[in-house]
Amino acid sequence: MTDTGSGAHHIDTGKPHSARMYDYFLGGKDNYPVDAAAADQVISLFPAVRDMARTNRAFMQRASRLSLVALLHLVADADEPRRIVRELLEPLPPGSHVILSHATGDFDPDTWERVVEVYRRGGTAAQVRSRAEFTGFFEGLEPVDPGVVLAAEWHPGLGEPQGGAEIPLYVGVGRKP
């Protein structure tokens, strides 16, 4: 059943939403059957997506000034994601850090094409990007070691390990000069 509310508080429970699907991946309770159904489609295509969500969550919990973790793969190129990142960074003082993560199809493009299609059918402008495309988001920033790497390679000694090298998730931190 679709909520018939209106205005700013309207929640369309008739089609899946990426945030509620993410909640489902994390084992949360703030999702609807339509979100679970779409999330289950993604899980059937990429079973490690739950590990990927936990990896993203662990990476996100590291200190940062501007966190765009698990967001940019929901912004299509047509919406100019690099411009959005630059505009968000502009008011921050020098020395501020931005933390980013991004799903990639570099290792299994066919699966990720199908995963992206699940999101798009639900109305979310999903898009995976290559390492080179993701690295472009750090243009004009000073990379923090180890730079743009797979999440499993980001200071693996820090915190609880999540997933492994098979998680197709690039991460990075940049410092505004």
N, C-alpha and C positions, 0 to 999 in steps of 0.2 A: 504494500500500500504506500502511495506517495503522499508525503506531507503536503497539505494545501496551504501552509502559511505563506505570508507575503513579506516583502520588504527585506531589510537587512538581516532579519532573523530567520529567513526561509532556508530550510535544509532540504534539498532534493534527495529523498531517500529512494527514488526510483531509478537512479543511475549511480554507478560506483564513483567514489571520490578517492583520489590518490592518498590523501592524508588518512582516511579511514582504512584504506587497504594497508597502508604502512602500519597502522595500529594493529590490524589483524595479523600481519607478519610478525609483529612483536608479541603476539599472544594477548593483546589488549581486549577490552570489552566495549570500546567506543566505536563500533562499526555496525553496519546493518547487513542483512542477508545478501543484498546486491553487492556490497563491498566484499563480503566473504566469497561469493561466487566468482567475482572477477579475480580476486586474490588467489583463489584455488586454481583458476586457469593459468595464472602466472606461475604458481608453484608446480603445476603439471609440466610446464615448459622449462622451468629453471628451479629445480627443487632446493637449491642452496639459497634462494632468495631470503629465507628467514635468517640464515647466518649472515647474509649481506646486510639486512636491516639491523641486526645486533652489532655488526662490525661498524656500521655507520653511527649507531648510537654511542658506542664506546669512543669512537674518534671524536664525535661531537662534544663529549664531556670534557675534552681537554680545553685548557684556557684559551680564550680568543676574544677579540674585540668585535669582529663582525663574522658571524657564522652563516654560511650559505651551504650547510651540509644537507645533502639529500634534496636539494631544490633545483639546481640548474638543469638536471635531466628532465625537468618538467616545464622547461621554457624552450620553445622552438626557436630556431635561428631567425625566423621571420619576426620574432618579438625582440630581437637584438639583445641577447643575454650579456654580451660583453659590455654594451653600453650601460645596461642595468647595473652591472658590477662596478663599473667606473663611477656611475652616479652615486651609488651607495658608499663608495670609498671617499668620494670628494670631500665631504664635510669632516672626515676623521682626521685627527692630527697626525703629523709625521711620527713614525714609530708604532702606529697601530698595526694590528695583524688581521688578516682575513683568512678564514679557514674554509676550505672547499672540499667537497667530495662529489664524485660523478660516476654513474654507471657507464660501462663501456661494452661495446660489441666487438672489441678487438679480438677476443679469443674464441667467440662463437657467434658470428654475425647472424646466422640463420635463426638461432634461438632468440636472440635479442630483437630481431625484426618482428618476430611473432609476439614477444612480450610487449614491445612498443605498440603493436596493433591492438592488444587488449586494452591498454590505457586510452588510446585514441578513440576506440569504439565507445568508451565510457565518457568521452568528452575532454580528456586531459591531453594536452599537447606534449606528449612524452617524446624524448629524443636522446639516444645514447650518442656519445662522442668518442673519438679516438684519443689516444694519449696526446697527440700533437694538438688537437682541437681543445682539449681540456687545459693543456699548458698555456694556451693563448689567454686564458682568463687571468693569468698572473703577469701579463705584460705590464711593464712599468713598476713592478714590485720586486723587492729583493727576496729570493727564495730562502726559506728556512730549511736547513738540512733535515732530512735527506732529499728535499725537493719533491717533485711530482713522482709518486710511486704508487704501487698497489697498496691497499690498506694494510695487508699483512706485513709489509716491509717498513711501515711507519713506526719507528722506534718500538720494535716488538717486545722489548723488555719492560715497557711501560704498561701498567694496567693489565686487565684480564684479556688474554688472547681471544679473539673472536674469529671464527672461520679460519681460512688459510689462504695459500697462494691462489687457490681456484676461485676466490671471490673476485669477480670482475668490477672492482671499485677502485678508481684512482682517487687519491687524496693529496692534499698539499696545503702548506701554510705560506703566505707571503707577507712581507713587512713593507709598509708604506714608507718610502724614503723621506 
